[in-house]
């Protein structure tokens, strides 16, 4: 039941975030003459708009994981539904946004290598996380450490994405 609702939240949220990303990209490209607030930051860099959406997805996914960690009673239906809506509505967005951002930021023949390397490490983490979480549960009687490591991994990925985005943007401005 929980997994089905997670997928329903993902099915609803993913096209909404994709639309939002495209909308930001158009604003950043200068198609709107009325740029205000956050849009001014991205005026010179339409590629960075996807990075903003990716960051929102990282943060929401982290909040969802922390909500799951906060559930200490199986009768706590409110936290469970908050987890389903926030986590389910954000975790699948990272995939399309990450690929779109990578293509936007790293033009040229290195795209395949960059995507391959990042996906290799992501899949390795996905393969090891259940094993590590189970081991931590056996050792400490709780999954909390696994949840916190997941949040730390998401925040590390978010920081690395920004560093790559800023570095690439500086290079594009310097070398045209």
Secondary structure, DSSP 8 states (H G I E B T S, - for coil): -HHHHHHHHHHHHHHHHHHHHHHHHHHHTT--S---THHHHTTT-TTHHHHHHHHHHHHHHHHHHHHHHH--STT-HHHHHHHHHHHHTTTTHHHHHHHHHHHHHS-STTHHHHHHHHHHHHHHHHHHHHHHHHHHHHHHS-SHHHHHHHHHHHHHHHHHHHHHHHHHHHHHHHH-
